[in-house]
Amino acid sequence: MPSPVEPYRAKTIAPLSTVASYEQRRQALERAGYNTYQLCEEEVFLDFAHFRGLHAMSDSQWGGMLQGDEAYAGSRNFYHIEQAVRSIFGKAWVIPVHRGRAAFNLLAQVYLSAGTSIACGPISELERYHFERSGARVLPVPVVWTSHGIAPQIELLSELLQQAMPQYFYWRLSPEPLGYPMSDLDSLLECFRLLAALGIPILWNASGCFAHIALQDKTIDFLHELASLARLLLWNAREDGFCNTGALLCGNEPHDAQHLRAVVVVFEGLHTYGGLAGRDLEALARGLSEAAHHPEIFRHHAQVRQWLQQELLHRGFHSTQLSSCWGVHLPPQDFGKGASPAELAALSATVYLLSGIRLGINAEHLFLALPLRCYLGEHLRFAVQALEQLRSSAHEIPAFLPVQESPFLWECRWKPLGALPTASLQPHAVPPYRLQHVELLTLPSRQARERALREAGYNTFLLRSEDVFIDLLTDSGTSAQSTQQWGALLQTTETLDCSRAWKLFAEAVEEILGFPFVIPTHQGRAAEHILSQTLIRPGQYVLNNMYFTTTREHQERAGGIFVDLIVPEAHDPTSLYPFKGDMDLGAVEEFIRRHGSQQIAYICLEMNVNMAGGQPVSLAATRRLAELAREHGILLVFDATRCAENAFFIREREPRQASRSIAEIVRELMSYADAITFSAKKDVLVNIGGFIALRSEELYRRMLPLLYRFEGERFNGGLAARDLAAMACGLREMVQLEYLCARIAQVQQLGQWLSAEGIPIVQPIGGHAVYIDARRFLPHVPQSHFPAQRLAAEFYLEGGVRTMERGTVSAGRDPRTGEHRYPALELVRLTIPRRVYSTAHLEWVVQSIRAVWERRDSIGGLRMVYEPPQLRFFTARFEPL
């Protein structure tokens, strides 16, 4: 059963802690007193214990964080919140506070004097503490369950009101003691109207209200009406505002505002910041607006929750016993245990020991909390496996005795009366990161997509990104950077001279790749330009393993003659040859013999050859090629852009390599090159940057003048110093095996799904993309009518999926004859950006391409109506024939 497609994609990721060994987890548990709430973050692989404050913020919120006004009084962020509250809740004033519990305190201070009675729906111990501490009398309100959740039992509430007329009524939408269920909004509105008619002021904890209106198909106008009946509205931004901190108190009564402003300065701070940094106020303002205007986020969250419940239900768990707005509850009886704190703690400790997963405890159940926009389907599938393992091992769990008791569960400590189960579950191809920061996605209507395609001249490069739902155009500069990269970026001081960032970058290049000299450039094609202009004399040959568009362009611009000597299997999309990126060594040797080494500028070997379908080179063939080049005194240059992904395939496919680390293989692979060019926008996981790395100081010195004339200074290459710092981090991240396993598995999965649908793809499946064979997909469309270009357009039209043509348009024209080059491979490339999309996004891609496949016979070709003089695939325009 597929997981629902996310209406967002990753913008920044946070690496997960590596799953420690069983013994390391056992020691961590012992230090924590076998209370998983006391484990440190770095000891936990997946954290499902909480949801509040753990959501991934959006790029808009993070942008707001950087723009935050840190003025002590009257910051513009406060007025942004005030505007949002007036627009969304219809309230005249707002008091920000640092957390929901601070709001409880202020509410009690202002409204609940000694002797006050307050009728309450189900409330937490924290709420009860603040209400009763002030001397108020709490009158419990009976609740009833409806098809939408809980609601006040109107008849019994009416009886309560007749017996003891309370001064206030308090209702929390998703009460913690009942497992965070939803409230029935229609019933709640009926109740609020009754109370308003009786003149009883309503204090409404509206935390979660945007999830409620999204899932009950209500509008902001409905929310306005509910809010208008409440004297005070409390909203916890950590619940459905995607914020890590912050809450609001809102109302219309000027007298209430005066009282709250007098009290907030005592406990929180001035009323215009309320104990929050200006950056957090701005994130809160934007989160409030986002929650109000993007109900699809909450609908997706509910779909994920229901999907997880069904996955567990199919495996015999009673996952639907409690209806929760914020996660999935599992009764301890599913594991043969009771609901005592000790037994629940034992279950939580054991599942952590088995898998590194931390679960919560709520409402006498194990609680798998689901923070918004944080985890992927693969993470949840691993959690399901862990719960199955827990169930099978539950009979081995010993009793737990308390050694430190507390009314707060997270402060308790336990001691097991025996050994815990020793089974251990290791994640396979589970992304070793969670989402830290997301970018919202929108699927334009088909009519809008048709219009966008016409305006772009049927060239997917000319589409606006805002018109694209899932963007598989390229993996160049489109990765989600890590929090470490962003941290390095923000810590960097800018200078045109030697910076700390430069030193870190140069050290990383030497450590990971083994080159003592490095020239940074703004991106890969700039490196190709400098290298080609330095090494090529007009009329010299450059031997390549197939062409890449910009590589060939720069070789020919320098007067070189491009020669393709890749193995013949590379031109056959059906061949399963494992290293289709290798050069044909016999052909190379014959070419050298025939033309002489002096006529060859250099040999250029690309890793994971792009135009062949992302096909790798082998270590053995590269070693023999290096020996051949050195024997004849010819420079061997690598396009090492995807060397880490290439190393992964060497580890998987080449004999005697499976036990080696990626870093070891990369280092050996690079040892065979005299120089490399590198677009850091691919494997190095940055959004901009490239470089040339060399062994020869003499060659390095020869290239510096071109660097100064075209790029920038020696220590930056035209890049900001912060980008050098991000590259230094990315060079180390790219060789992490866990990351590469998840990365390559995602690409392989997409290819396997497409192949299972009968869609013709290049085999074996590559490392960064899946390539669809347009000649077999549209056999009735000749290459002169650009079948791959038309297919890319149709994929966008069908599902908002942007892909790239890699066929006749990309091949360009022969400079001698002026005729189109017709390559053997006419492909559409589906390139997977690193750490950006989920499995559900790729399932959408397959669904879209399947729909095009089913109507393939009705698809015709294209006519080129505008052709630029070079690299025409970027800006050419077409129209249907």
Buried (B, 14 or more C-beta within 10 A) or exposed (E): EEBBBBBBBBBBBBBBBEBBEBEEBBEBBEEBBBBBBBBEEEBBBBBBBBBBBBBBBBBBBBEBBEBBBEEEEEBBBBBBBBBBBBBBBBBBBBBBBBBBBBBBBBBBBBBBEEEBBBBBBBBBEBBBBBBBEBEBBBBEBEBBEEEBBBBBBBEEBBEBBEEEEBBBBBBBBBBBBBBBBBBBBBBBBBBBEBBBEEEBBBBBBBBBBBBBBBBBEBEBEBBBBBBBBBBBBBBBBBBBBBBBBBBBBBBBBEEBBEBBBEBBEEBBBBBBBBBBBBBBBBBBBBBBBBBBEBBBBBBBBBBBBBBBBEBBEEBEBBBBBBBBBBBBBBBBEBBEBEEEBBBBBBBBBBBBBBBBBBBBBBBBBBBBBBBBBBBBBBBBBBBBBBBBBBBEBBEEBBEBEBEEEEEEBEEBBBBBEEEBBEBBBEBEBBBBBBBBBBBBBBBBEEEEBEEBBEEBBBBBBBBEEEBBBBBBBBBBBBBBBBBBBBEBBEEBEEBEEBBBBBEBBBEBBBEBBBBEBBBBBBBBBBBBBBBBBBBBEEEBBBBBBBBBBBBBBBBBBBBBBBBBBBBEBBBBBEBEBBBBBBBBBEBBBEBBEEBEEEBBBBBBBBBBBBBBBBBBBBBBBBBBBBEBBEEBEBBBBBBBBBBBBBBBBBBEBBEEBEEBEBBBBBBBBBBBBBBBBBBBBBBBBBBBBBBBBBBEEEBBEBBBEBBEEBBBBBBBBBBBBBBBBBBBBBBBBBBBBBBBBBBBBBBBBBBBBBBEBEBBBBBBBBBBBBBBBBBBBBEEBBBEBBBBBBBBBBBBBBBBBBBBBBBBBBBBBEEEEEEBBEBEBBBBBBBBBBBBBBBBBBBBBBBBBBBBBEEBEEBEBBEBEEEEEEBBBEEBBBEBE
